[in-house]
Amino acid sequence: MAKATSLSTLPAPPLIVLAGEELFLRGAQLVEIQRAIFGGDDPGMGLVRLDPGALGADAMAAILDEVRMPSMFAPRKLVVVDPADLLFKKVEAAEEDRRLGARELLENYLAAPVDSATLVLVMDAWLKTTRLHKALDKMGAVRWCEPIKAYQAPAWVVRRAKEAYGKTIEPAAVGRLAELIGPDMQRLDNELAKLSLYEPDAPAIGVRAVDALVGFQHEQKIWEMIDALAERDAATALKKIEEIWSLDSKIDYTATGAVFSWLNQVIKARELIERRMPDAVIGKELKIWPADRAQKVLALARSWGLAGAARWSAAILQMDVANKSSLGEPRRNLEKFVVQLCTA
């Protein structure tokens, strides 16, 4: 049986709660906890991950049995329960009378924790009004992992660039990155990691690097969607919309504007065709690049005519008005437009 010990002698609190839905912060906290317990060593068999959904009705008792059982192959043990919210759901009254609840079991454990393990509960939601929370809060054992708001993203980017990558970041670059990515901390960190390597000898990350590495992804996906539209390939265009929104859930105005600009090119191409200008001259005049994209624009201009191109341009404008008036969800509106255009 594992020996009881005082809380002050443990390298980490015996019980830690990671509360909140931000996966990036959860991951960072788990790394910090693992380092506190194992140092730079590989935890090996000392790291145990449990899913309470697979442990049955007495899941908390089974978890605490695991915590109390010394590891045969490691001097210390880190037991991570994820997701732990299931442990605190209300049970039927008959069951509750039969056994102690999860919070009571944890309170009893905290009265005599063992020196061989740390238990981490990963929670989406955590009540602050319980005795258990108050006890853990005094130990600094409740660590909040809540998403940041959009207005907090710029300050977080500046701090993260400095702390994690030893880089300053120009204000214009901060604004551009926050505009493209939003408050998704994991994606912001991924982009900062790439940006820190773009010009490794430069002390600061500039807006040019953001446009080259981050903005390019969005632009490329949008053009792939437009290429599919030009070929009346609804399935591919819809897939590209899904990929675009996975990059940036707030990209609706950028995507709509790109489609409108493309349709405007078709209208202008038709006008130049009627003036009997050569295709190569039209592509150069409208600055359409690469050459195969210019050919697709010219093919649509010939197929639709001025009236057809103008009709679809009016449709995308109507969709933009609907988006700005909260008439439907922007992504769904664009998907409907794609289906209508490709099947017309």
TAQUILIN-V196293 format. One record per backbone hydrogen bond with DSSP energy under -1.0 kcal/mol. CO is the residue of the C=O (numbers start at 1). NH is the residue of the N-H. Records with the same first field share a line. If there is no record, write none. Layout:
BEGIN
CO->NH, NH
END
This chain:
BEGIN
3->115
6->9
7->10
14->119
16->121
17->143
18->123
19->145
22->26
23->27
24->28
25->29
26->30
27->31
28->32
29->33
30->34
31->35
32->36
33->37
34->38
35->39
38->41
43->46
44->47
46->78
48->80
50->82
51->54
52->55
58->62
59->63
60->64
61->65
62->66
63->67
64->68
65->69
77->118
78->48
79->120
80->50
81->122
84->87
85->88
86->89
92->96
93->97
94->98
95->99
101->105
102->106
103->107
104->108
105->109
106->110
107->111
109->112
113->5
116->77
118->79
119->16
120->81
121->18
122->84
123->20
130->134
131->135
132->136
133->137
134->138
136->141
137->140
141->17
143->19
145->22
149->152
152->156
153->157
154->158
155->159
156->160
157->161
158->162
159->163
160->164
161->165, 167
162->166
168->205
170->174
171->175
172->176
173->177
174->178
175->179
176->180
177->181
178->182
184->188
185->189
186->190
187->191
188->192
189->193
190->194
191->195
192->196
199->202
203->168
205->170
206->210
207->211
208->212
209->213
210->214, 215
214->218
215->219
216->220
217->221
218->222
219->223
220->224
221->225
222->226
223->227
224->228
225->229
226->230
227->231
228->233
229->232
232->234
233->237
234->238
235->239
236->240
237->241
238->242
239->243
240->244
241->245
242->246
243->247
244->248
248->251
251->255
252->256
253->257
254->258
255->259
256->260
257->261
258->262
259->263
260->264
261->265
262->266
263->267
264->268
265->269
266->270
267->271
268->272
269->273
270->274
272->277
273->276
278->282
279->283
280->284
281->285
282->286
283->288
290->294
291->295
292->296
293->297
294->298
295->299
296->300
297->301
298->302
299->303
300->304
301->305
304->308
305->309
306->310
307->311
308->312
309->313
310->314
311->315
312->316
313->317
314->318
315->319
316->320
317->321
318->322
319->323
320->324
321->325
322->327
323->326
326->328
329->333
330->334
331->335
332->336
333->337
334->338
335->339
336->340
337->341
338->342
339->343
END
